[in-house]
Amino acid sequence: MYRAYYQLKKTLNYKSIAVEELFISKSFQEAQARLNYMKDKGGFIMVSGNSGVGKTTLLRSFAESLDSKFFKIAYAPLATVSVIDFYRQLAFLLAGYTPHKKDLLFRTIQDTIMELAVNQKTIPVIIFDDAHFLKNENFFELQLISNFNFDSLSPALFILIAQPHLLERLKRPAFEAFYQRISIKINLQPLSLQETQSFISHVLKNASASQNLQQQQKNLFNQQAIEMIFRRSRGIPRVIASIMEQALIYGAAHNIQTIDENVICDIEPEL
C-alpha cells in the first residue's frame, strides 16, 4: 500500500538490495579496500560488527567483485557444528565430496586448496559466517588446516564474519597462536548522522518510480525525523531501513505526506 501512495517502485528491504545499489559509507569503503588488498595475499581476515551493520552485505559485495576464473568462493554458513561436521562442510564446499574419516577429510581439504592455488591458479576464498558461534575446537582445527609447508605458505584467504565479542574471546591465551594468524581485523562501524541522512536519500532514490519524483521523495523525511531515526537505529543500516518502511506504512495509512518525528515515535520497527 505505501509503495503506491508514495509512488515507489519497490520496497525498502535493504538486506536483499543489489550490490550496485549499495550505500557506501566511509567504514564500508575502508573495509572494501582492506579486503581487496588481502585477496591475493591469502591468510586470515576478521570482519566484525554489530547485527545489521552490514557485515554479510560487505562480503556479498566483495565476493561478487571477484573474477571466478581466479577465485573460488566457499561460503560456510553453519557455525554451530561439531569438529567432524566442520571438516565435512569444508571438504564438500571445496572438493564436492566428504570422506568418512577425519584424516582423509583433512587431507582432502588441504590437497584441494593446494590444487586450486598452485595448479589451477585459483585462490580459495573461504568465508565463515557467524564465526562467533564456532566451537573452540574448530578454531584449533582451522589453525591446523591453514598450515601449509611448515606454515610458510598462505594459498587461501580465510574470512571470519563475527560479532565483536569474538575478538575478546580469541585474545585468551589458549587462542594466542590462532589470533596471531589474523592479519587484518576489520570492525565495520555504524553510520554517522550525516551518513544516515545520505543513506535515507540513497534508499529512497533507489526505490523511486521515476526521476521526476526523486526530488520530491528526497524531502519525504524531514530533518527531525532523520535525527530521531538515527538515535533509534544507532546508525545501523538494517534498522534504519526497517524504521523507514514502518514509517511509510504508517504514513500511507494516515495520509501523511511528510514523515516527521511524531510518526517515528509512533511506530515500532521490525528488526
N, C-alpha and C positions, 0 to 999 in steps of 0.2 A: 504493500500500500504506500509506504513512504517513498519508494522509488518513483512512482507515478506522480505523487504530489510534488516532489522536489525535482522532477524531471531528470532522474539519474538512470543511467543505462545498466547499472549493476549494483549489487550490494557492496557493503563496506567490509567484507570479510578479508582482512589483510593477511591472514595466515596462508591463504591459497593464491595470493597475488602473483602474477607473472614476474619473473626475475627482472625483466626490462622496465617494470613499473615500480620497482622498489624505491623507497625513500632512503637516500644515502646520507646518514648522519656522519659527523666527524669521527666518532668512535668506530662506526661501521667501515668507513673508508680506511682508517688506520689498520683495522683488523684484516681487511682485504689485502692491503699492501704486505702485511707480515705473512699471510698465508701464501701469497704469490712468491714471496722471497724464499719460502721454505719448500715449495713444491718440487724443485729439482735437487734439493739438498738431502731430503729424507730426514728421518728421526721422529721425535715426538713433539706435538703441539697440544696445548690445552686451551680450549675456549670455554671460559666460564662467564656466568652472569645469571641474574635472577630470572625466574619464569616469565616468559613473554617479552623479553628484551630483544630477542632476535637471533639467538644462537643457531638454531636449526635453519633459519632463513639465510643466515650468513653462509652456512656450509652448503646449502642448496645452491646459492648463487656461485660459490666457489667451484662446486662440483660441475655445474653447467658450463663454467668457463673453461674447463679442461678439455683438451683435444683427446678424444677416445683412442686415437692412434698411439698416443704416448703415455696415457694414464688409464689405469683400471680402478674403478671405484668399487670398494667393498664396504657397504653400509651395514653395520651391525646394530639393530635396534633393540635386541634382547640383552639387557644388562643383568637381570636377576636370575642368573643361571649357575649351575654347578660348574666345576672345572672341566669335566669331560664334555658337557654341553657347550661350554665356551669354546673348546677346541673344535667340536663338531661344526659349530656355527662358522668359525673362521675357515675351516677346511672346505666347507661347502661353498662359501662365498668366493673363495679364491680358486679352488680346483674343481668344484662342481660335484664332488663326491666326499663321503665320510668313512674312512676306515674304522674298524671297531676298537682297536687298541690305541691307548694313549700315545705310545711311542711312534706308531705309524701315523697318527694324526699330526703329531709334532713334526715328523719328517715331511709329511705331505705339505704342511703349511710353509715350512722353510724352503723346501725344494721348489714349490710353486712360485714363491716370492723371487727366488734367485733365477728361475727360468724366465719369469716375466721381465725382471730388471736387466739381466745380463744377456740372454739370448734373444728375447723379443723387444728389447729396448723400451719396455713399458713399465712405468713406475706404479706399483700398487699404492693406492691411497685408501687406507683402512680407517673407517670412521666409527667410533663407538659413541652412540647417543646415550644420554642419561648415565654417563660413566660413574657418577657418584653412587649408583646402585651396585656397581661391581663389587664382588666379594674380595676380601683381602687376598685370598689365594689366587684370584685371577690376575691381580697386578703382579704377583710374583711370577706367574706363568708367562705373562706378557713380556716381562723383562727377559725371560729365557728365550722366548720366540724371537725377540728383536736382536738377539746376539748372533752376529754373523762374522765368521772369520776372526775369531778371538776378539770380537767387539770392535773391529776396525772398519766395518762397512755399515752403511745405512741405506740399503736398497729399497726401502719402503718408507712411506710417510704415514705415521700413525697420528690420528687426531682424536682427542678426547673431548666430548661435549659434556659439560657438567655444571652443577650448581656450585657457587663459590666455596661452600664448605668443604669440597673435596680437596682443595689446596691445603687447608689446615690439617686434614686427615693425612695427606701424603707427606707432611712435614715431620711426622712422627719418626723416631729413629728406625723403626722396622722398615720403613719405606724409603730410607735415605738414598739408596742406590738407584731406585726407580725414579725418585723425584729429580735426581741429578740428570737423568736422561731427557727430561722435558726441556728442550732447547728454548722454546718460546711459550710464554704464558699470556694469553690474551684475555683481558677482562672487559667484556662488552658492557658499555655504560648506557644507562637510560638517557632519554633526550632531555636537553635543557628546555627552558620555557620558550626561547626563541625557536629552537628546533621543533618543539611541539606545535607551535603556530605554523611553521613551514610544513610539518607533517600533515596537519589537518588540511591545509590548502592543497597539498600534493594528492592526498587521498580523494578529496572532492573533485579535483581536476581529472584524475583517472576515471572517476565514476560518472563524469558529466556526459550528458547525451549529445551535446554539440558544443562547438567552440563559442557560439554566441552566448551560451549560458554560463560559461566559466567565470566571467567577471561577477555575475550576479551570485553565483554559488560561493565565490571567494569570500563573500561577506555573510554567508549563511550563519556562521557562529560569530557572535560579537566578541569583543576583547575580554569582557568579564567572564563570558562562558569559557573561552580558551584558557584563561588563567585558572578557573575552577577545574577544568578538565585536567590541566597539568598537576594541580595539587592532588586531585583524587587518584590520578593514574600513576603518580610519582615518575612520570616520563616514560612509562613502559608502553611501547607501541601497540601491543596486542590489547592492552586495557584501554588505551586512547581510542582505538578503532571501535571497541565494544561500546564505550560511552557514547561515541558519536552516533553509532547506529541506533542505540536505545533512545537517544535524544531525538533523532529524526522520526522514529516510530511514534514517540510521544507528541512531537510537533505536528506530524501529519494528522494524528487523531484529534488534536485540539486546534487545528487550522492556524498554526503558528508559523509565520513567515521567516522570522529571525530567531535563532536559538540563543537564549540568554542564560544567565547564571541561575535563574529560577527553575528553568527546565532541567538543568544539570542537577540541581538539588533534589528534584522530584523523581529522578529515575535511578534504577539500580542496574549497573552494567552486568552483563552475563560474562563472567570471567572464564 
